[in-house]
Amino acid sequence: MAVAAKAITPPDRVTIRRALLSVSDKTGLIDLAKALSERGVELLSTGGTAKAIREAGLAVKDVSDVTGFPEIMDGRVKTLHPNVHGGLLAIRDDADHRGAMDEHGIGAIDLAIINLYPFEEVRAAGGEYRLTVENIDIGGPAMVRASAKNHAYVSIVVDPSDYAPLLAQMAENDGATTYAFRQRLAGKAFARTAAYDAAISGWFAETLEVDAPDYRAFGGKLAAVMRYGENPHQSAGFYADGTGRPGVATATQLQGKTLSYNNINDTDAAFELVAEFEPETTAAVAIIKHANPCGVAEGETLVDAYRKALRCDPVSAFGGIVALNRALDAEVAEEIVKVFTEVIIAPDASEDAKAIIAAKKNLRLLLTGGLPDAAARGAMVKSVGGGLLVQDRDFGRIDDLDLKVVTKRAPSEQEMADLRFAFRVAKHVKSNAIVYVKDGATVGVGAGQMSRVDSARIAARKSADAAEAAGLSEPLSKGSVVASDAFFPFADGLLSAVEAGATAVIQPGGSMRDDEVIAAADENGIAMVMTGMRHFRH
């Protein structure tokens, strides 16, 4: 049963006479405290916050003096008291509430400056279990929610970026805040505690390996407001989830225009793909367009890998995203800037490479500080009408699979190396996916078709086009291997690959017609390997 609301009209302006400050992030704290003190606002505070304010030479009253009870249990219990929450929750224009305040000596608190223990930072840093639990804030969220609920009378600030707007409000309104301003602060406060609790519950689900918890929450902090979404009529924003996974959300953008919604989506796809390749073992480059690879390659050096990747589909690479699994160096930077490129993302970059990219002012350069772990689990979320689809990230890797040769002919050593490469790439191509590979580089990619045969034919056509652009007389796919992200339901898809010149194939297997497909491979002298794992990507 819903709680009844009293018919009281909130005041438009509430003068701030008493403020409670309790912050973990002390950015801007002293300047704010000074500004409030100069306006004659009484300051109440806790623990380290009170200490910092006092050391700045400002008058501040400890919350323990207000509650008549000391902070106990290592500070776990300090603000959970009627003298604090009564001051935050009291409806000032309600006679019963005023009577309770007078009877119990509870003073009104007009402003709460609260930010929370750094749970997200500890989680992202991989803190051990007890440390992570200890950084779950209890009193902070309780005060935030109390203040936000009573926004008719209380201004709640949870983000240092709002200190300046708060002081501007007070300057404009002779020390008061307006109801509209308090409403906006309250909305942000509830969103903050929601994101905080989402991070905590998500951490518990991951730590305890609960695949489908009864309740699931997701939250994040606004990293950027997009000019628009996928299309100009769609609004959009980019939120960082606080998990610390290296990528677009953690990257430093050194130059270039603000990233668009589509830029971020494509850049994420590119960086997750190159993360499949260990930088200690090989240099790898992926060129992405519309979230699909148009060229991927590995090599001794990044420039070697880039040239091989570009050869696969030089037309589609125009206006694409380039991702590297090693620090961007000057040699590969010189090659990349020869083609119009939207974004480069890499773990790091040399000073010479940065200087080369700087000459292209609209080219965005993102440095992440590391690569994401391709084998790590983590939630992926997709909205559908009325709900959310949640699944693990596709953490399957070919290195962990038991590969089975199912044809009379086994792949050669070079074919097997290319098959492994091709299957890594196919994992990141929209299904139905067909990927031709030769000598550690894609030579044809077919993506997102309703028919696997069409994907095979499109990839072969692109291979022929790339050969023509390179001045070669036969398709790049001739003598290649081919990967399929899922099983061949019929032999026709395999035969299309044979026509394109493929000599070996890797696929998950599992079709009711596997025997027919294997027989077709044997008839054409094709080696076939089955992985037992598919990689649908929608």
N, C-alpha and C positions, 0 to 999 in steps of 0.2 A: 504494500500500500504506500502510495506517494506521501511525502511529508507536506503538510499544508504550508502555504506561504502567507506571511502577514502583509496586510495591505498598507505598506509604508513606501512612500515615494523617495527614492534615493536623492540625496543632495547633489546638485551639479558640481559644486566646489567644496573640497575638504582641505582645510589648512593643515599643513604638516607641522605638528608641534613636537612629536615624539617619534623616534625612528629606532628600529631594531636592525643591527647589522651583524650578520654571521656568515662569513664567506670562506671558502676554501681557496678560490682564485682571488688574490688580493690586487689584481690589476686595477689601477685607478682608485683604489679604496681611500687612500689618504686625501687625495684631491677632493673626492666626494665628501668625506667626513668634514674637511675644512669648510667647504661651501655650505654644508648643512649647519655647522656650528655658527658660522657667520650670520646665518638667518635666525639664530636663536633656537634651533631644534635640539632637543635633549637626545643624547645618544645612549642607547643601550647596546651592549655587545657581549660576546662570549669568547672565552679562551684566547686563542691566538689572534683573533680579530681585535679584541679589546686591547691586547698587549701592543699590537701594531699601532692602534689609534693613540694609545696613551704615550707610547714612545715618540709619537709625532708632536707631543705637547698639547694634545686636545683633551678636554674633559669627556669622560665616558663612564657610565655606570655599568657594573657587571650585572649580568642577568641573575647571578646567584643572590645579589642584593635585593632584586625584585621578587624572586621566588622565596627568599628566606631559607634556601636550601643550597648546599654546595654542589658543584659539579662532581659526579661520582662515576665509578666504573669506567675509568680512563676517558671520561667525557661522553660516554654513551648516553648518560642521563643528565641533562642540563636544562633543556627548554621544554620538556614534556611536563608542563605544569599549568594549572588554571590561571595563574597570574600572567602567563605569557599568552596562552591560547584564548583566555577570556578577553585580553586586550586586543587580540586580532579578530576575534569572532563576534564581539558584541555589536548588536544593532543599536547605534547610539540614540536613535529616535524612538526606541521601544522602552516604555516605562519599566517593564519587568527587567529588561536587560540593564537599564541604568540603575535600578534598585539593587541588582546583584553586584554590579560594579562598586557601588557605594558601600554596600554591606561588607564586602570582602576586600575592599581597598585595591581594586583592580584598575589600573590606569590604561586608558586607550592608547593603542599603538597605531599611528596613522600611516607609517611607511615601514615596509620590510625589505631589506636588501639581503637576499639570500642566494648563495649558490652552493652546490652540493659537493660532497666528497668525490674525488676524481675516479669514480668506478670505471668509466669508459676507458680512461687512460691506462689504468692498471690492467684492465682486461686486454687491451690492445698490446700491451707490453708483455703479455704472457705471464702475469703474476701467479705465484703458486696459490693453491686453493684458499688457505686461511687468510692470506693477505688480501685476496680479491674479495672475500666475504667481509673482511673488516672494513673495506672501503665502500660498503653499502650504507648509504646515509638513511637514517630513520627520522631524526628530529627535523632535519632540513626540509624534506618533502612534506612533513606534517605541517610545518609553518607555512610553506609555500601554498599548500592547498587551502589551509585555513584563511590565509590572506586573500587568495584569489577568489574563494567563495564569497568572502565579505568585501568584494571590490566596491560595493556601494560606499564604503568608508575607508578602505585601506588600499594604498598603492603598493603593489608587489613588483619588485625588480629582481630578475634572476640572471641577468646578463650584463656584464660591464659595459657593453655597447649601448645600453639604455641609460647610463648615468647622465650623459650630456642631454638627451631629450628630457629626462626628468628635471634637471636643473633649469632647462629652458622653460618648461611648463611652469615651474615655481616662479621664475622671473616674470613670466607673462601674466600670472594670476596672483601676484602679491603673496607668494608662499604657499599657494594652494595648487591642487591638480583637479582637472575636470573629470566628470563621470565618463566621458567618451575615452579619455586617456587611460583611466583606470580599467575600463573594459578591455582595451587593447592589451594592457599589461597582464590582466588576468588570463586572457586567452593564451598568451605566450607562456605564462607560468604553468598552466595545465598541460600545454603541449610539451614543456620541458620535463615535467614529472612523468608524463606518459612515455617519452623517449627514454628517460632514465630507467623506468621500470621495464620497458621493452628490452633494453640492453641487459638488465639483470636476468630476466626470465629467459632470454635467448641464450645467455651464458650457461644457465643451469641446464637448459635442454641440450646444449652441445656437450657440456661436461659430463652429464649423466647419460648421454647418448639416447635421449628420448626422441624417436623419429617423428612422432605425431602427438605433441602435448595437447591436452584438452582445450587449452586456450593458447593462442599465439598472438604475440604483439610485435610490431616492427616500428622502429622510430629512427630519426636521424636529425642532424642539424643542417640547416640551410647553408649550402656552400656557394650557390649562385642562383640568381633569378635569370632564367632564359628569356631571350627576346620573344621566343615562341617555341612550341614543341616540334613535332615532326613536320607540321605545316603551319603557316602563318596564322590560321584561325584558332590554333590550340595554344593555351597558356601552359607553362611548364616551369619547374624548378629542379635543382639538383641538390640532393641531400646526402651528406656523408653519414654512414651508419656507425662509425666509431670503432669498427672491428680492427682497423689498422692494416687491412690487407693492401699490400702495395698495388698501386694502380692510379687511375685518374683522380680518385678522391683524395689520395695522399700526395699527389704530384705537386711540384712547384712549377708554375708556368713562367718561363723566363721572358717570353716576348710574344707578340702577336695579338690578334683580336680575341675577344672573349669567345670561349668555346660555345658552340650551339648544342642543342639537344642531340642532333644527329652526330655531331663531332664526338660527343662524349660516348654515345652508344657504339660508334665505330672504333673509337680509340680503345675502349675497354675490350672489344672483341679482338683487336689486333694484339694487345699486350697479353691477354690471357693465352693467345695462341703461341707467341714466342716463348712464353714461360714453360712450354712443353719441352724445350731444349735447354739442357744444362750448359750454362756459359763456360764452365771449366772444360767441357768436352768439345763444344763446337760453337761457332758463331752462327747466329740465325737471324733472319729478317723476314717479316711478314708485311705485305702490302694489302690493305683492306679497302674495300669499297662496299658501302651499304651492308656492313657487318659480315660480308663474305670475303674470303681471301681471293685476290686475283693474282697472287704470286707469293710463294713461300720457298725459301731455300736455306740451306746451311752451307758453310764453307770454312776454309782455314781462317779467313778474315771477314769482317763485316762487308767490306766493299765487294769481295768476291760473292758473298751470299746475296747482296743487294742486286748486283748485275744479273745473277741467275734468276732471282725472283722477278725482276722487272721484265725479263725476256718472256716470261710466261704469258703476260697479257699487258703489253705496254699501253694499249689504248685505254683500258679500264683503270690503269694506275694513275692516269691524269686526274688530279683533284682527290687523291686517295690519302690514306693514313699509313705511315710507315712506323713499324715497331721493331725494336732491336733488343736482343737479350744481353748485350754487352754495352759498355759505355760508348757513346757516339764519339768517333774519332774524326780527324780532319779529312782523311782520305774518303771515307764513305759520305761525309757531309758534302764534299765537293760534288759527288755523284748525285746525291738526292736533290740538291738545289737545281739541277739541270731540268728536272721535271716539276711541273706545278704540283705542290703537295700541300695539303691542309694542315696536317699535324705530324710531328715526329715525337715518339715517346720512347724513352730509354731509361735504364737505371741511373745513368750519369752521362757526363759529356766532358771532353777535354776543353781547355780554354781556347785552343785553336779552332775546334769544331764550333764552339759557341760564337766565335767571331765570324765564322763563315755563315752561319745561320742568321746572325744579326743583320747581315746585309739584305735579307729578305724579311722586311718588317712585318708582313702579314702572315708569315709562317710561324705557327705556334710550336714551341719546343717545351715539352714536359719532361721533367726529371723526377723519378719516383724514389730513388734511393735504394731500390732493390726489386726483385722479381717476386710475384705471387707464387705460392706453393701449389703447383698444379694437382697435387695429390691430396690437398687439404679439403676436408668437408666444410660445408657452409651452406646456409639456406639461400635458395633462389625463389623469388616471389613473382607471381604473375596475377594480375587482377582479372577476374571474370565478372560477369553480371551477378551482383549480390554476394560476391565472395572472393577468396584468394586461393590460388593454387600454390602450394609450397613444396619444394623438393630439395634434396641435396644437390649441390653443384656436381657436375659430371666429373668425378674424381678418378674414374677408371683410366689406367695407363697401360699401354701395350707391353711395357717392360715387366708388368706384373702378371701377364696372361700366359696361359699354357697354349702355345701355338701348335696347331696340328696340320701337317701336310696331308692332304686328302687325295691327291692325284698321283698318277704313276711317276710323273717327273717332279722332283723336288726343286725348289728355287736355288739358283746359284747364290754364292755369298753376297755378290753385289745386288742381285734381285731381292734377297731377304732384307738387306739394309734399306733399300728403297721402299720395300713393302712396309717396313716398320715406320719409316718416315711418312709414307702416304696415309697410313692409318691414323697417325698423330694429327695430321692436317684434316682428314675427313671428320674427325671429332668436332672440328670448329667450322664446318661448312653446313649450311642449312640443308635439311633433308628434303627430298632425296639427294644424296651427295655422291658424286663420282669424282675421284681425284687421280689423274695420271701423274706419275713421277719418274724422273730419270736422273741419275747421278746426283741425288740429294737436292732436287729442285722440282717444284711442280711444273708440269708442261701442259696442263689442261685441267680446268676445274668446271664441273657442272653442278649447279646448286639450285635448291628450292623448287624442283619440278614435281609435278604430280605423278610422273612416270619415271622410273629409274632408267628406262631405255632412253627417254628424252635427255636426262642428265648426262648419260654416256655420250650421246650424239652431240650435245652442246659442247661438252668438254673436248671432244675430238675436233669439232669445228674451230673452237678457240685455239687448239693446238696447231691446226693448219694455218689459221690467220697469223699466229705468232711466228710461225716458220717463214711465211711470206714476208712479214715485216722485217725479219732478220736476214732475208735474202737466201733462204735455204730452199732446196728443191723438194723436200719431203717433210711431212708433219713432225713436230717435235715428239709426238706420242709414239712414233715408230721405235720399237725396242724398249718401250717404257714398261712400268708395272702400273697396276690400277688398284685403288681401294674403293670399297663401297661401305657406307656407314651402316647399312643393314643388309640382310640376306637378299640374294637374287630370287624373286618368287618364280621366275621362269628363266630359261636359258637365253632368252633374247637379249637381256642386258649384257650378259657375258659376251655374247657373239658380237654385239656392237663394239665392245672393248677390243675384241680380237681384230675386227675390221680396222680399228684405229691403230693397230700395231702393237698392242700390249702383249707381253710374253709371260706375265705372272699376275695373279690376282690375290687380294686379301679381302676377306669378308667374314661377318660373324657366323654365317651358317644358321641352320635352324628352320629352313623352309621344308615343307612337306615334299618339295621337288628337289631337294639337295642332290639326290642321286642323279637326276637328269642333268643338273648343272655341272656336276663333277664329270659325268660322262661326256658332256659337250667340251669341257676343258681338255679331257684326255684325247678326244678326237682331234683337237686342234693343237696338241702338244703344249698346252698351257699348264704351268705350275699353279696350284691353288693352295692357299693357307686359310684355315678357319680359326677365328679368335674366340668364339663363344660369347663375345660381348658386342652389343651394338651401341651406336652413338647417335640416336635421333636428336636433332636440334631444330626446334621450331621457333 
